[in-house]
Amino acid sequence: MFVGRHTELSLLTKRINHVARTGTGLAVTISGRHQVGKSRLAQEICDRSGLPYLYFTAVKGASVRTSITRFLADLPEPAFNLPPPGGWGDMLRLLAGALPDGPCIVVIDEVPWLTEQDDTFDGQLQVVWDRLLSRRPVLLLLLGSDLHMMQRLTAYDRPFYGRADNLVLGPLNLAETAAATSLTGSDAIDAHLITGGLPGILLRWPAGTAADDYLRDECADPASPLFAVPEQSLASEFPNPDVARRVVEAVGGDARAFATIASAAGGREGTVSSGTLSPLLRQLTEDKQVLATDHPLSTSSGKPALYRIADSNLRLYLAILRDVHNLTRRGRADAGFTLFQNRWSSWRGRAVEPLIRASLEQAAITGALPWPDAQVVGGWWNRQFNPEIDLVGADRAPVASRIHFCGSLKWLGTPFDAHDLRQLQEGARLVPGFDESGTGLIAVSRSGVDLPAGAVDVVWGPSEVVSAWRV
């Protein structure tokens, strides 16, 4: 089963049509973190196109000779009679000569592993692309999970710069998660938080199964992808238990601010120094994109920045599922499921915030909110974190020129009531840029609201959150 990716399939189909119409080649890089579905997307476009294709997957740690031998074996039969290539330059020239006369697709998966084997690979690719491949009717797809190396492949100071379109593949969105699991409303949101929208986990979710039932079954399976996928992600990103790994685990344990991360990630030597932590956080957010950074949103600059695990499945694993998995491997699946239930509600209340903000931002951009000039949605807090405003809609970030709305998020089993409204009204007045006569109020609640009509401008529940992603 293939779910979602309508936008990505449309973009790739458009490029196939261009190749067929002009008879010239196009290259596209597809990058994304492990288990996000890059290979599955490439295979799907190959199958749907009906075109002849070559799909080669690099092997980490293989020698150049081994990789070239494997690539040569995948070429069409006429290439068998040619002399063996001496390097990637010769191999790519053989590829160009072996392509059919009509449109075709060539997929090279895990390109970063080839660049590790041969640091001249992208230079050789550039030469052969310019002289041969770009003149043939071929769509070249270059896939990779190492985001930093994939960015470097087409960076301005690298040989292949300007020769490929760049497609960054993220997890499935909330509407696609709902479709994959056949769930609606809060059940679909729970599934999205648990799986992170990763196809490798979602496709093992039985259709229509609520989160509790799914988790009960998975907790009895120590080899479940619910545990295996985040473990593999950690192992591939951080093969050695170094400071970077400790920083990620500290953030996963809900250390959000710089000082608390430095303390939680420290060792016997004490806290992690600022000179070490600052570049590490930059690398983890910008290069690896394992962490995401949230800044307080208002009409004036504010501090502190807060960090979180970008992938909610990895975030859940570090906070809860790792301990559950340890119990499951010891044959105590029931105890593991009980532990999950005890921690789930409080974790979900915090973890759902970025999803709600992204959903509101999606709705604002598409005109589904009564503030057409709102373009970004974030939160606001001061250094004392008193108060914290869950939702702030503005015209730009991180320093806005106008605040369009402030809101509160209550993702519990009780409705948003008058007490919650008073807290929102009192806290919103402290947000720089809030205007009582012009700034709207919004309430987002998992369990509805208990308010007089018109007490807030917009009320959202789980169905509105999911609907924001249906376009």
Sequence and secondary structure as in RCSB ss.txt:
>XXXX:A:sequence
MFVGRHTELSLLTKRINHVARTGTGLAVTISGRHQVGKSRLAQEICDRSGLPYLYFTAVKGASVRTSITRFLADL
PEPAFNLPPPGGWGDMLRLLAGALPDGPCIVVIDEVPWLTEQDDTFDGQLQVVWDRLLSRRPVLLLLLGSDLHMM
QRLTAYDRPFYGRADNLVLGPLNLAETAAATSLTGSDAIDAHLITGGLPGILLRWPAGTAADDYLRDECADPASP
LFAVPEQSLASEFPNPDVARRVVEAVGGDARAFATIASAAGGREGTVSSGTLSPLLRQLTEDKQVLATDHPLSTS
SGKPALYRIADSNLRLYLAILRDVHNLTRRGRADAGFTLFQNRWSSWRGRAVEPLIRASLEQAAITGALPWPDAQ
VVGGWWNRQFNPEIDLVGADRAPVASRIHFCGSLKWLGTPFDAHDLRQLQEGARLVPGFDESGTGLIAVSRSGVD
LPAGAVDVVWGPSEVVSAWRV
>XXXX:A:secstr
     HHHHHHHHHHHHHHHHH   EEEEEE  TTSSHHHHHHHHHHHH   EEEEE  TT  HHHHHHHHHHHS
 GGGGGS   SSHHHHHHHHHHHS SS EEEEEE HHHHHHH TTHHHHHHHHHHHTGGGSSEEEEEEES HHHH
HHHTSTTSTTTTSSEEEE     HHHHHHHHT  HHHHHHHHHHHTT HHHHTTS TT  HHHHHHHHTT TT H
HHHHHHHHHHHH SS  HHHHHHHHHHTT  SHHHHHHHT BTTBS  HHHHHHHHHIIIIIS  EEEE   BSS
     EEEESSHHHHHIIIIIHHHHHHHHTT HHHHHHHHHHHHHHHHHHHHHHHHHHHHHHHHHTT SS TT  
EEEEEE TT  SEEEEEEESSSSB S EEEEEEEE SSS B HHHHHHHHHHHTTSTT  TTT EEEEEETT B 
  TTSSSEEE HHHHHHTT  
